Amino acid sequence: MQIQLTEQKQEFNKRHTKTRRRSLSRSISQSSTESFSSAYSDSSEDESSPKDKLQKTSKGLSDFCIKNIKYASHGRREIEIAEQEMPALMVLRKRAGGEKPLAGAKVVGCTHITAQTAVLIETLCALGAQCRWAACNIFSTQNSVAAALAEAGISVFAWRGESEEDFWWCIDRCVSAQTWQPNMILDDGGDLTHWIHKKYSTMFLKIKGIVEESVTGVYRLYQLSKAGRLCVPAMNVNDSVTKQKFDNLYCCKESILDGLKRTTDVMFGGKQVVVCGYGEVGKGCCAALKALGAIVYVTEVDPICALQASMDGFRVIKLSEIVRQVDMVITCTGNIVSRCFHFTMKCKNGCIICNMGHSNTEIDLAGLRAADLKWEHVRPQVDHIVWPDGKRIVLLLMFADEYVASLHLSTFEAHLTELTDEQAKYLGIGKHGPFKPNYYR
């Protein structure tokens, strides 16, 4: 989520930085506080570029580039906490860890590097895969978690606050290992896929599969496919039911509030908020904001989504109608917002501009920087593990979607009712599913 604050907000933040951080420390776990502090350490050591430092793990591994390997113990505690919140991946480890179904897979990944995605990365390793990882975003990396992954023997190239040059350098270092060549790509946003396709065409031809989980990345894959340049199988995880519901709806419902609270400490009650887009992400954001007493408006281009917003009690308007009076603008479109900068200049002083999608397409960052507005970044995380199949871009099949959903049920002590043979025959489906057609979304 991309946050931009105007000059008035900057001055307020400068005067209250110490108070705000004390407030943060009371609202998050001790290990998270330590990670937060380490990520923003003011020591002279942390001011130097990680590229200029030679670091080694306790076992002598040096094939990584992170902020500081000393943060590893804090990161390990955060990963352990995250494991408790990700039951599906932990169940997979228990069920299939001994079989090593991913043996032979060499996965190069580019996602947010947080405690949650670390659980995914370590699950892939537990199932037999070899992994090298870079960050898909320059602001969201938890330095302590990156250190914990490196200490565990995973080659990680990422730190919070990378420059754009650092970002591409990390991806290239992740890909261009002399004695290691990937055969699978796990991407969030399409940057890794784009880089390998552009700079390592021979390597790209040997890739067995691409897994993409974001709206933007899937769009870029379809562009490659239409141009006849996608010569490897790819899986569209973004449009799977469990991804749409868990990550896009339920996770965003919480992360929109968490991200804004951590970065601004703003109160939501009575605030006027406009949410651009009423897809699954927009629905989650609107529900969360409404529950805290915010006055929520929606902008939409799709008449069906606009009707859904109206039936859910939100007023559907054009951004130009209300931009001068709202306290927050939140973009959830997954698209380019070509007129966003034009509307931004009309926002009232102190208005918070946030993005819940691909930040460099939905908000004109260059224009905002030129206008001397402050910006930070926080983004919701992903819980998924998939394996590609076929020679085209495919959706996750329904039986796999239902399997992923079933892995979460034990956490809620939920017990499924089993169809009788007669009932299954009447419905024309198997007793154990799939219960919905592949086109169900």
C-alpha positions in Angstrom: 0.0 0.0 0.0 1.5 3.3 -1.1 1.2 6.2 1.3 1.7 9.9 0.4 1.4 12.7 2.9 1.4 16.4 2.3 3.6 19.0 3.9 1.3 19.6 6.8 1.3 15.9 7.7 5.1 15.8 7.4 5.5 18.6 10.0 3.1 16.9 12.3 5.1 13.6 12.0 8.4 15.4 12.7 7.1 16.8 15.9 5.6 13.5 17.1 8.0 10.8 15.8 9.1 9.6 19.3 5.5 9.5 20.6 4.4 7.6 17.5 7.1 4.9 17.8 6.2 4.4 21.4 2.6 3.9 20.4 3.7 1.3 17.8 5.7 -0.7 20.3 2.6 -1.1 22.4 0.5 -2.3 19.5 2.7 -5.1 18.0 4.6 -8.1 19.4 8.0 -7.7 21.0 9.7 -9.6 18.2 8.0 -7.4 15.6 9.1 -4.3 17.5 12.7 -5.5 17.4 12.4 -6.1 13.7 10.8 -2.7 13.2 13.6 -1.1 15.2 16.3 -3.0 13.4 14.9 -2.1 10.0 15.2 1.6 10.9 18.4 1.4 12.9 20.4 4.6 12.9 23.8 3.0 13.4 26.5 4.0 11.0 26.9 0.4 10.0 23.4 0.3 8.7 23.9 3.4 6.6 26.4 1.6 4.3 25.0 -0.3 1.3 24.7 -4.0 1.9 26.4 -4.4 -1.5 29.6 -3.1 0.1 29.6 -5.5 3.0 30.9 -9.1 3.0 28.7 -11.1 5.4 28.6 -14.8 6.3 26.2 -17.0 8.2 27.2 -19.1 11.2 27.8 -21.9 8.7 29.9 -19.9 6.4 27.4 -19.2 3.6 28.1 -15.9 1.9 25.8 -16.2 -1.2 23.3 -13.6 -0.1 23.0 -9.8 0.3 20.9 -8.4 3.1 21.0 -5.6 5.6 22.6 -7.4 8.5 22.9 -11.1 9.3 22.9 -10.2 13.0 19.1 -9.7 12.8 18.5 -13.4 12.1 17.4 -14.4 15.6 14.7 -11.7 15.7 13.5 -12.8 12.2 13.3 -16.4 13.2 10.9 -15.6 16.1 8.8 -13.6 13.6 8.7 -16.5 11.2 7.7 -18.9 14.0 4.8 -16.5 14.9 3.7 -16.4 11.3 3.7 -20.2 11.0 0.8 -20.2 13.5 -1.3 -18.0 11.2 -0.6 -20.1 8.1 -2.1 -23.5 8.8 -2.3 -24.7 5.2 1.4 -24.5 4.5 2.2 -26.1 7.8 -0.2 -29.0 7.1 1.5 -29.4 3.7 4.8 -29.8 5.4 3.5 -32.5 7.6 1.7 -34.4 4.9 4.2 -34.2 2.1 7.5 -33.2 3.7 8.8 -36.8 3.8 7.9 -37.4 0.2 9.8 -34.4 -1.1 7.4 -33.8 -4.1 9.4 -30.7 -5.2 12.7 -32.5 -5.4 14.6 -31.3 -8.5 12.7 -27.9 -8.5 15.0 -24.9 -8.6 12.8 -22.0 -7.7 13.8 -18.4 -8.3 11.3 -16.2 -6.5 10.5 -12.5 -6.4 7.9 -11.6 -3.7 7.6 -9.5 -0.7 10.0 -10.8 1.9 8.2 -10.9 5.2 7.5 -13.4 7.9 4.5 -14.7 6.0 6.3 -15.2 2.7 9.2 -16.7 4.6 6.9 -19.5 5.7 6.1 -20.1 2.0 9.7 -20.1 1.0 10.7 -22.5 3.8 7.7 -24.7 2.9 9.0 -25.0 -0.7 12.4 -26.0 0.7 10.8 -28.5 3.1 9.1 -30.1 0.2 12.4 -30.6 -1.7 12.9 -27.4 -3.7 16.0 -25.3 -3.9 15.3 -21.6 -3.7 16.9 -18.2 -4.4 14.9 -15.1 -3.6 14.7 -11.4 -4.2 12.1 -8.8 -3.1 9.4 -7.6 -5.5 9.1 -4.3 -3.6 11.8 -1.9 -2.3 10.0 -0.9 0.9 8.3 -4.0 2.2 11.3 -6.2 3.1 11.6 -7.1 6.8 15.4 -7.0 7.3 15.3 -9.4 10.2 13.3 -12.0 8.2 15.7 -11.7 5.3 18.5 -12.4 7.8 16.7 -15.4 9.2 16.3 -16.9 5.7 19.9 -16.4 4.9 21.0 -18.0 8.2 18.8 -21.0 7.2 20.8 -21.4 4.0 18.6 -19.7 1.5 20.2 -17.2 -0.9 18.3 -13.9 -0.4 19.1 -10.6 -2.0 16.9 -7.9 -0.5 16.8 -5.2 2.1 14.3 -2.4 3.0 14.9 0.8 1.2 16.6 -0.4 -1.9 17.1 2.1 -4.7 15.7 1.2 -8.2 19.3 0.3 -9.2 19.6 -2.0 -6.1 16.2 -3.6 -7.0 17.4 -4.8 -10.4 20.9 -5.6 -9.1 19.3 -8.0 -6.5 17.1 -9.7 -9.1 20.1 -10.2 -11.4 22.3 -11.6 -8.5 19.4 -13.9 -7.6 19.2 -15.2 -11.2 22.8 -15.2 -12.4 24.4 -17.7 -10.0 27.3 -19.4 -11.8 26.6 -23.0 -10.5 22.8 -22.8 -10.2 20.2 -22.3 -12.9 16.4 -22.1 -12.1 13.8 -24.2 -13.7 10.8 -22.5 -12.1 9.8 -18.8 -11.5 7.5 -17.7 -8.6 6.7 -14.1 -9.3 4.7 -11.3 -7.8 4.3 -8.4 -10.2 6.1 -9.9 -13.2 9.4 -8.1 -12.8 11.4 -11.3 -12.3 9.8 -12.9 -15.4 10.4 -9.8 -17.4 14.1 -9.7 -16.4 14.8 -13.3 -17.2 12.9 -13.1 -20.5 14.8 -9.9 -21.5 18.3 -10.6 -20.3 18.6 -14.4 -20.1 16.6 -15.7 -23.1 18.4 -19.1 -23.1 17.6 -19.6 -19.4 14.0 -18.6 -20.0 13.5 -21.3 -22.6 14.6 -23.9 -20.0 12.1 -22.8 -17.4 9.5 -25.5 -16.7 6.8 -23.2 -15.3 5.9 -19.7 -14.1 3.7 -19.0 -11.2 2.2 -15.5 -11.0 0.0 -14.2 -8.2 -0.7 -10.6 -8.9 -3.2 -8.8 -11.1 -0.4 -6.8 -12.7 1.9 -9.8 -13.3 -0.9 -11.9 -14.8 -1.7 -9.0 -17.2 1.9 -8.9 -18.2 1.9 -12.6 -18.8 -1.1 -12.4 -21.1 0.6 -9.6 -23.0 3.6 -11.9 -23.6 1.2 -14.7 -24.6 -0.6 -12.5 -27.1 2.7 -11.4 -28.6 3.7 -15.0 -29.1 6.7 -14.6 -26.8 5.5 -16.8 -23.8 7.2 -20.1 -24.6 6.9 -21.7 -21.2 3.9 -22.8 -19.2 2.5 -20.3 -16.7 -0.1 -20.5 -13.9 -2.4 -17.6 -13.1 -2.8 -18.0 -9.3 -4.3 -14.5 -8.9 -7.7 -15.6 -10.2 -8.0 -18.8 -8.1 -10.8 -18.7 -5.6 -8.7 -19.1 -2.5 -6.3 -16.3 -3.7 -9.2 -14.0 -4.5 -11.0 -14.6 -1.2 -8.1 -15.0 1.3 -5.5 -12.6 0.0 -7.6 -10.1 -2.0 -10.7 -9.9 0.3 -9.9 -11.2 3.8 -6.2 -10.2 4.1 -6.7 -6.8 2.5 -9.6 -6.2 4.9 -7.1 -6.3 7.7 -3.9 -5.0 6.1 -5.5 -1.7 4.9 -6.2 -0.8 8.5 -2.9 -2.2 9.8 -0.8 -0.4 7.1 -2.5 2.9 7.7 -2.3 2.7 11.5 1.3 1.8 11.5 2.3 4.6 9.1 0.0 7.4 10.1 -1.7 6.5 13.5 -4.8 8.1 11.9 -8.3 7.6 13.4 -10.9 6.3 10.9 -14.2 7.3 12.6 -15.9 10.1 10.7 -13.2 10.2 8.0 -14.4 10.5 4.4 -12.7 7.9 2.2 -12.9 7.2 -1.5 -12.0 3.6 -2.6 -11.2 3.4 -6.3 -12.3 -0.1 -7.5 -14.8 -2.5 -6.0 -13.2 -5.9 -6.9 -12.3 -8.3 -4.1 -9.6 -6.0 -2.7 -11.9 -3.0 -2.8 -14.7 -4.9 -1.1 -12.4 -5.9 1.7 -11.1 -2.3 2.2 -14.6 -0.8 2.1 -15.9 -3.3 4.7 -13.0 -2.7 7.1 -13.2 1.1 6.8 -17.0 1.1 7.2 -16.8 -1.0 10.3 -14.6 1.6 12.0 -17.0 4.4 11.2 -15.5 5.9 8.1 -17.8 7.4 5.4 -16.9 5.4 2.3 -17.4 6.3 -1.3 -16.6 4.0 -4.3 -15.5 4.7 -7.9 -16.0 2.0 -10.5 -15.9 1.4 -14.3 -17.6 -1.9 -14.2 -21.4 -1.7 -13.9 -21.7 -5.0 -12.1 -19.2 -4.0 -9.4 -20.8 -0.6 -9.2 -24.2 -2.3 -8.5 -22.6 -4.6 -5.9 -21.2 -1.5 -4.1 -24.6 0.2 -4.2 -26.3 -2.9 -2.8 -23.7 -3.0 -0.1 -24.6 0.5 1.0 -21.8 2.5 -0.6 -22.4 5.6 -2.8 -20.8 5.2 -6.2 -19.4 8.4 -7.5 -16.7 9.8 -9.8 -13.4 10.8 -8.1 -13.7 14.4 -9.5 -17.0 14.8 -7.6 -15.5 14.4 -4.1 -11.7 14.6 -4.3 -11.6 18.1 -2.8 -13.2 17.0 0.5 -12.1 13.5 1.2 -9.5 12.6 3.9 -8.2 9.5 2.1 -8.0 8.1 -1.5 -7.3 4.4 -1.8 -6.7 2.8 -5.2 -7.6 -0.8 -5.6 -7.8 -1.2 -9.4 -4.7 -3.1 -10.4 -4.7 -0.8 -13.4 -2.9 2.4 -14.4 -4.6 5.5 -13.0 -3.6 8.0 -15.7 -5.4 11.0 -14.1 -4.5 10.2 -10.5 -1.8 12.9 -10.3 -4.3 15.5 -11.8 -6.8 14.6 -9.0 -4.0 14.5 -6.4 -3.2 18.2 -6.9 -6.9 18.9 -6.0 -6.8 17.0 -2.7 -7.1 19.0 0.5 -4.1 19.5 2.7 -3.4 16.4 4.8 -5.2 14.0 2.5 -3.7 10.5 2.6 -3.2 8.8 -0.8 -2.9 5.0 -0.5 -2.5 2.1 -3.0 -3.4 -1.5 -2.4 -2.1 -2.8 -5.7 0.9 -2.3 -7.9 2.2 1.0 -6.7 4.1 2.2 -9.7 1.2 1.9 -12.0 -1.8 3.0 -9.9 -0.2 6.2 -8.5 2.1 8.6 -10.3 5.0 8.5 -7.9 7.2 10.6 -10.1 4.6 13.4 -10.2 4.2 13.2 -6.4 7.9 13.3 -5.7 8.1 16.3 -8.0 5.4 17.9 -5.8 7.6 17.2 -2.7 5.0 14.9 -1.1 6.2 12.2 1.4 5.7 8.6 0.6 6.1 5.2 2.3 5.0 1.7 1.4 3.3 -1.2 3.1 1.6 -4.1 1.3 -0.5 -7.2 2.2 1.1 -10.6 2.0 0.4 -13.8 0.2 -0.2 -17.4 1.3 0.1 -19.8 -1.7 2.0 -22.8 -3.0 1.4 -24.1 -6.5 3.0 -26.1 -9.3 2.7 -25.2 -13.0 1.3 -27.4 -15.7 0.4 -27.2 -19.4 1.8 -25.1 -22.2 -0.2 -21.9 -21.7 -1.4 -19.6 -18.9 -3.8 -21.7 -16.8 -5.9 -21.2 -13.8 -5.6 -23.3 -10.6 -8.0 -26.2 -11.1 -11.0 -26.3 -8.8 -10.0 -29.5 -7.1 -6.7 -27.8 -6.1 -8.6 -24.7 -4.9 -10.9 -26.8 -2.8 -7.9 -28.7 -1.4 -6.2 -25.5 -0.3 -9.4 -24.4 1.3 -9.7 -27.7 3.2 -6.2 -27.3 4.6 -7.4 -24.3 6.6 -10.5 -25.8 8.0 -8.9 -27.6 10.9 -7.8 -24.3 12.4 -11.5 -23.4 12.8 -12.4 -26.9 14.0 -14.8 -27.0 11.0 -16.1 -30.4 9.9 -17.4 -30.9 6.4 -20.6 -32.9 5.8 -20.0 -35.8 3.4 -22.5 -36.4 0.6 -24.1 -39.8 0.3 -23.7 -41.8 -2.9 -27.3 -40.9 -3.8 -26.8 -37.2 -3.2 -23.6 -37.1 -5.2 -25.3 -38.9 -8.1 -28.2 -36.5 -8.0 -25.9 -33.5 -8.2 -23.7 -35.2 -10.8 -20.4 -34.7 -8.8 -18.0 -36.9 -6.9 -18.5 -37.4 -3.2 -15.3 -35.6 -2.4 -15.6 -32.9 -5.1 -14.8 -30.8 -6.9 -18.0 -29.2 -5.8 -17.9 -26.2 -8.1 -17.1 -25.9 -11.8 -13.7 -24.6 -12.9 -15.3 -21.4 -14.1 -16.5 -20.5 -10.6 -15.0 -17.4 -9.2 
